[in-house]
Amino acid sequence: MRRNGIMATAMGSALGLAALVSLVAIPAARADVVEAEEVIVGEEIIETPACVDCPDRNAGRVNLSAGTDFTNAYFFRGILRERNGFIWQPYAELDFNLHEGSDPFTNWELAIGMWNSVQSEQTGAQPNHPAQWFELDGYVGLATNIYGELAGSLTYIAYSYPNGALSTVQELDLALEFDDSEYLGAFSVQPSATFAFEVDGSNGLSGREGVYVELDAEPSYTFMQDSDYPVTLSAPLSLGLNISEYYDLAGVSETFGFLSFGLGVGVPLGFIPENYGEWGVALGVSGYYLNDNLALVNQGDELYPVGTFSVTLDY
């Protein structure tokens, strides 16, 4: 349920992530450590074998997903935040499996997460603030699956800016995602839609609370599926639209916001044992085509390339 775009100092973020890993990973990792046990049957003492069927990785009702992105530019819904210097964006999310039911609602999950952007250019930093810690987003959301194929979620997000560059913004997001793999197999595109309603403050161009819609798809194909290092090639697409006052600037309102398109390649780190979680690395390149208003805040460029290197963990 990580936010799109979705997510203390940089050291504080790293310590927070380490704490999350320790809370979730350590108890689960010990699940496969079961010593042999002696059992008395009649007059005989029989030694039962150590656990051989214990799960290799977390089999509980709490899941941790985390990662870190390094990118050459940060755009939020097509709006330029920074395109110079070093940009580091770590994030973490805990998912709680609350209930596994039957159709139509096959399961319910609670997600709690955070997303950060640390920028060497000290973007918009104000005095007496942590200058390089540009953004900290916290969110909580409830998600469910409908007949196993349609996923829906409602998420509350607070966008905060520790260096004082911008004011805190609060938002409610309604997201829908359709799993079309059963129908299209290897050619599935995983379409999704996000409806964002700003309820306090604004991240949009107008400065007034607005409504935004994003349509996404990510066709992908995995090569060498039986290998320890399968390679997944993806082509993510995003379309950002202004429903109400989101991209308005100087009295000009445009429905079309931006179109982003790109290519990505991801590989799991198969040499890491499964009881430490599923690790992976990915490299992606995308381009942003912007409307006229967004081009103005992007220093006049209507098209801008963005490259991202990612390290991910799922446990």
N, C-alpha and C positions, 0 to 999 in steps of 0.2 A: 504493500500500500504506500510505498515510498512516493513522496510528492514529485510532480513533474518539474523537470528543469534543472525533486524531491526527491534542508531538508529540514565567560572564562577565556582563555587564550587557546592557541592551538594545542598546547600541552594539556590544558584542561579537557579538551575534546578527546585527546588520546587516552587520558586517564579514565574518562567516562566509558569509553569503548572497552578498555581493559577490564573495568569493573563488570560490565555487562557480560563479557566473555567468561569471567571467573564465576559469576553467579549461575550461568546456564551450563557452561561446558564442563566444569569440574565434576558436579554430581553425576551428570550423564556419562562422562567418560569412565567413571568407576563402575558402571553397570556390568561390564564384562570381566571384572576382577572378582571371581568367586572361588574361594579355596575349596579343596577336596574335603569331604566330611565323612567321619566314621559313623556307621549305622550298625547296631547290634540286631542280628536276625537269629533267633534261637541262641545257640552257643557260639555262633560265628560272628566275627567282626568284619564287616564288608565296607571297603572304602569307596564311596561314591565318587565318580569323576568330577573334575571341575567343569563349570558351565561351558558348554560348547555351542549353545544356540543363542547366547546373549547377543543383543544387537551391537553392530559395529559403531553406530552413531546414535544420536539422540532419537529415542523412540517415544518420548513423552509428549505432553500436550502444550509445551512451550517451545517456540522456534525462534532462533536468533538469525537475523540477516544483517550483514554489515559490509562496509566497503569504503573505498577511497578513490576519488577521481582526481586526475591532474589534467588541466585543460589550458588552452591558450586564450580562451575568451569565455566570459560568462554572460549568457543571454537568459533573461527570465521572460518567457512567453514573447520572445522577439524583442524585448526591451533591453538595451545594452546596459550592463552593470559595470563590466571591466573587460578590456581587451589588451592590457599590457601587463608585464611582469609575471610573477609566479602565482598561480591560482590552485589552491588545494581545497578539495571538497569532501570531507569525511562524513559518513552517516551510519546510523545503526537503528534497527527496529526489532522489537519483541512482538511476536504474535502468539496470542493465547487461544487455543482451541476450546471454545466454551461449550459447544454442543455439536454432536454428530447425529443428525436426524435423517428422516426419509423425505421423499419428494413431497411438496415442491422445494422446500428449503433443506438442502442436504447437509449443511454445516454452518456454524456461526463462529466468527473469529473477532477478537479484539486486538487491535494493533496500537502500539505506543512507540513513537519514534522521534528522531532528531536528525537534522541535516544542517551542515555548516559550510560556509565559504570563507576561507582565509586567504587574503590577498596582499601581496608584498607592496602594492602601490598605495596602500592605506587609503582606499577609495572613500572619499568624503568624510574622513575621520575628523572628529571634533576633539578639542582639548580635554584631557583627563579621562579619555576612553581608551580601551585596548585597540590601538590604531589599525592593526592588520586583521582583526577579527571582524569582518564585514557583516556576516549574517549568521543567525542561529534561528532555525525554525523548529518548533515543537508541534507534534500533532498526536491526536488520538482518534481512532476510527473504528467503526463496526462494519463488518463485511459478511456477506452470505452468498451461497451458491444457489441458483434457482434451476432445478432439474439437472444440476451438474454441469451445464454448459454456459449459462449466463451468470456472471458474477456481478454483484452490486455492492457498493460501499458508500457510507456517509462519514465524512471526515471533517473534524474541526482542526484548523491550522492557525497558529500564531507565528507570523513572520516578524522577527525582531532583529535589530541591527545594533550589536554591542558597541561598535565604534561611533555611534551617534549619527551616522550618515542619513538615516531615514527614521521615520516614526513607525512604531509597531502597527501591524495590520492584522486584523482577524478575518477569517474566511471560513465558509462552509462549502465543501465540495461533495457533489454527488457524481459517482463514477459508475459506468457500466462497461463490462468487457465480455465479449462473446468468444468462446473457444470453438473454432470452426475446424479443428484438426480431424474430428470424426468424419467430416464431409469432404474436406479437401486434402487430407493426409499431409504429405510432404510440402504441399503448396499452400498450406494455411497461412492466413495473414493476421490473425488475432486482432480484429478490430476493437476499438474502445472509444468511449466518449466521456469527457469530464465537463461538468457544469459547475463553475465556480461563482459563488455569491459572496461578495465582500460585505461584511456586516459592521466593520469598524475600521476606518482608514482605507487607503487605497494604494495598490502597487501599480495602477494604471497610469496612463499619460495625463488624464484629466485632473487627477488629484481628488476626484469624487468617487464615492462607492459605486462600483460598477458590476456588471455581470459578463462573464467570459466563458466561451465554450472552446474546447479543444478536441479535435478528432485525430485519432492515432491508429497506425497499423504498423506491423513489423513482420513482413515475410521473412522466413529464415529456412535454412537447410543445413543439416548436420552431415558432414562427411566422416568416414571411418568410424561408424557408430560402435563397432565392436572393439575398438582400440581403447587403451588407457588414456589416450589423448585425442578424443574426437574433436573435430574442428567445426564450429558453427559459424556460418556466414549469414548475416542479416542485413536488411535494407529498411531501416526505420523511416517512417513518414509521419509528419505532424502538420496539422492545419489549425491555426489560431484565429478565432473569430470574435468580433466585438458584438455583444448583444445589447449592452446598455452602458455607454459612457466609459468604456474601458480604453479604447484607443483614440478618444476625442482629444484634439489639440488645437488651440487657437480658433475655436468655433468650427473646426472641420472634423466631421465624424466619418470614419471608414469602417465598413463591416469586416472586410478582409484585413487581417493583421499580419500574418506571416505564414510562409510555407517552409518547412525544413525537410531535407531529404539527405540520406547518407548511406554509408556502407560500414559494417562492423564485422570484426572477426573475434571469436572468443574460444579459449582453450582451457579445460580444467587442469588443475595442477595435480595430476594423477599420482605423483610420488608422495603426496601427503596422505597418511593413513586416514581412513574414513572416520575413525573415532575422534578425529580433530575437526570434523566438518568437511564440507565440500568447498574447496578453494578454486578460484579461477582468475584468469587475466583476460582482458579484452582491449582491443584498440579500435577506435572508431573515428571516422571523418564525416562531417556533415556540413551542409551549406544552408544559410538562412536567406531566403528571399523576403524582403520587408516592404510594407506599404510606405507611402510617402511620409506619413507622420513618424513612423519608426526609423526611416532613413535619416530624418533630421536629427534624431537623438543618437544615431549611430554614426555621427560625424560624416553624414552624407552618403554612406555606402548602402546601396540597396541589396547587395549580395555579399555575404561575408563567410569565409570558411572557418570551421571550428574542429579542432582535433582533440581527442580525449583518450587517456590511458587509464584503465581501471583495474583494481584488485578487489575481488569480491569473496565473501564468506557466507555460507548458508549452513546453519547447524540446528 
